[in-house]
């Protein structure tokens, strides 16, 4: 009777454990991170009797999680990439929205400005037209600076999110380390090697949440511990010790917050390269900043720098209403303005590097790092990671496209410098001309055809490419049919005694250039025919009806002045360069939207696969309740039967 009773009790206990486990599954059906649990039963050893081996019941060996390492790791892998793409997509969409906005973008302001320039070309003496030009110039500058401010706001937002993300990572790492400690203790206390399923679920859930912030990999330790590594293998949690991350101002680029790590025995954080922090929202933020925000802000700055240099250069070739040669229409970038070269905060020397714009057509949208090894320099393009080594000190001046560099003194070996050619150009652009009379719409030379000429030659209106050798007095050009050249005479010695063309002979319609002035004669001049070049500035200024320089300024809207190709030929106008920026961000936004949508589908599939294996199915659990209920009732009935048989035997004995 004892065997019947013992078997019944073991069956009752087993059914009870099954009921409890099933009820726990049902209660936690919607608990994040919960893995379905099942009881594991083991048959008790049979007893040898005269009739053979007779079973002695069952024992609950443990309660196990329904856990698939493969499915859970697959979910982690898909999840961190999904978080990365979602974060990147959210950030790049911000830039796309304001660049493409017809009211907030650069294109309307640029078009309005050049429309005002062309209006001055149509009415060079009109004060209202000139005033409208200055107003539109200031509006264009305002558009550049407002867009620059928007970029800065986005950069500040990235810094804040990086800081918040790092704080959350630290919180998770501490909790995981604490759970490692609790799991190790609980596992060690259990003589049978049972594990605390609830603690394992909590830890897995935290690792999953951490994985949303930065890519996570794990390695099993002793007593159920998990060592957690982030990014490309940086240890974050080892046993019950959590390494703390921090944010700090970049030593190389003070505009950016970077991630540092506080190692044991040191209170000073050490910067972790962003390339080591891949995946998750943190990786998305850092990659967006370097791969989208920096190039976009630099591209806008390139348009500003190119506009300033080329518009100023043409304006300086003109003459204003006062007969004065044109001043810079826009301010030039000097002092602390763009371009900027920043010494790394870890440099051991006081050496500095300054930069000025050389040819803005050579500018790219990259930032650069200059490093010194004690003898030569190396240049790293931070967009492509292309490294140029062996740059001698004498060659450094022209090492960065579009810039001229000057080193104050020789740096120490290991010193480095960050070159930001155009990041601040949109911030630093400003209108230099303040009075309508200072707009240089005229050109400083005029031409004339002699009234007594007998040939059919006609001279074109003069053009100017340099003001350094302009004629100070009238220049008479007499055609010599024998040499087929024009002989120049003038009281200005730099223009007297010259025969043009300086090479070759006269060809109808061919451009003739001399001392920075160019013109063309068409037709067939006769021997002795006279043409004149006259100064049109200072006391010789002939009036305000000349619009030739204003026309050239207006033509800059479509002239290719930026983005040199490999042959050194500009391939883009201001509008083209801005359109390239809009297209670059638009393509990135579209790409990220497609990728994030596809990755979300993969995440849904991975989640479904993991949940179908480890999640709670309420229909299945309802069936289990009935099954364990019947098992419990049957066990109770066997106990009751054993009691009845025992009582019967007792009554027989009496």
Number of C-alpha atoms within 10 A of each C-alpha: 14 10 14 17 21 17 21 25 20 18 24 24 17 25 24 16 20 26 22 15 21 25 16 14 22 20 12 16 18 11 12 11 21 23 26 25 21 16 19 14 14 13 12 14 12 12 11 10 8 6 6 9 11 13 15 18 20 20 17 18 14 16 18 17 19 14 17 13 9 10 17 18 17 16 22 24 21 21 27 28 26 26 26 27 28 21 21 27 23 16 21 23 18 15 22 20 16 17 23 17 12 12 11 15 19 24 20 14 22 20 15 17 24 21 17 21 30 21 20 26 25 16 19 26 18 16 13 13 20 24 18 20 23 23 15 21 25 19 17 25 24 17 20 26 20 17 22 22 14 16 21 15 12 18 19 15 14 20 22 14 16 24 20 13 19 21 16 16 24 18 15 19 25 19 19 31 24 18 21 27 18 18 23 21 15 18 19 15 12 11 8 10 12 15 22 19 17 15 16 22 18 17 23 18 16 20 23 22 20 26 26 24 28 27 29 28 20 17 10 12 13 11 17 20 25 26 22 23 18 22 21 14 15 16 16 24 25 21 22 19 16 21 17 20 22 21 23 16 16 16 18 18 18 13 13 18 22 21 22 21 19 15 13 9 6 9 9 12 16 16 18 16 10 16 12 14 23 23 29 29 27 31 27 26 27 26 19 21 21 16 16 21 21 21 22 25 23 26 26 26 28 29 28 26 29 25 21 22 23 18 19 20 18 21 26 23 22 30 31 28 23 17 23 20 23 27 20 21 24 20 16 20 20 13 11 11 16 24 24 21 22 18 22 20 15 11 17 13 14 12 16 17 20 18 24 19 23 15 18 26 27 22 25 20 21 24 22 23 22 25 22 22 15 12 13 16 21 18 24 20 16 17 16 11 11 11 13 13 15 13 18 14 15 10 12 18 17 13 19 23 17 19 21 17 20 16 14 11 11 16 21 17 16 13 22 26 22 22 29 22 29 31 26 24 29 27 20 22 25 22 18 17 17 11 10 18 19 21 31 32 31 32 29 32 25 21 19 17 17 16 9 9 16 14 14 12 22 19 18 17 16 20 22 20 16 15 16 9 12 22 25 19 16 20 21 22 25 21 23 18 14 7 13 18 22 24 20 20 19 18 13 13 12 14 21 16 10 17 21 19 18 13 9 10 14 24 16 14 15 13 14 17 17 17 15 14 19 17 19 19 21 16 13 15 23 17 17 17 22 24 23 17 23 20 20 27 25 15 10 15 21 17 14 19 15 24 22 21 27 26 19 22 25 21 13 18 21 13 17 18 25 27 24 19 12 8 6 10 14 17 15 20 21 24 19 19 21 23 17 15 22 22 15 16 24 19 13 19 23 15 13 20 19 14 17 21 14 13 20 19 14 16 22 15 14 21 20 14 16 21 19 11 16 20 24 23 15 14 10 11 20 13 12 17 20 12 15 20 17 13 19 23 15 16 22 17 14 20 21 14 16 19 16 13 14 15 12 11 12 10 9 8 7 5
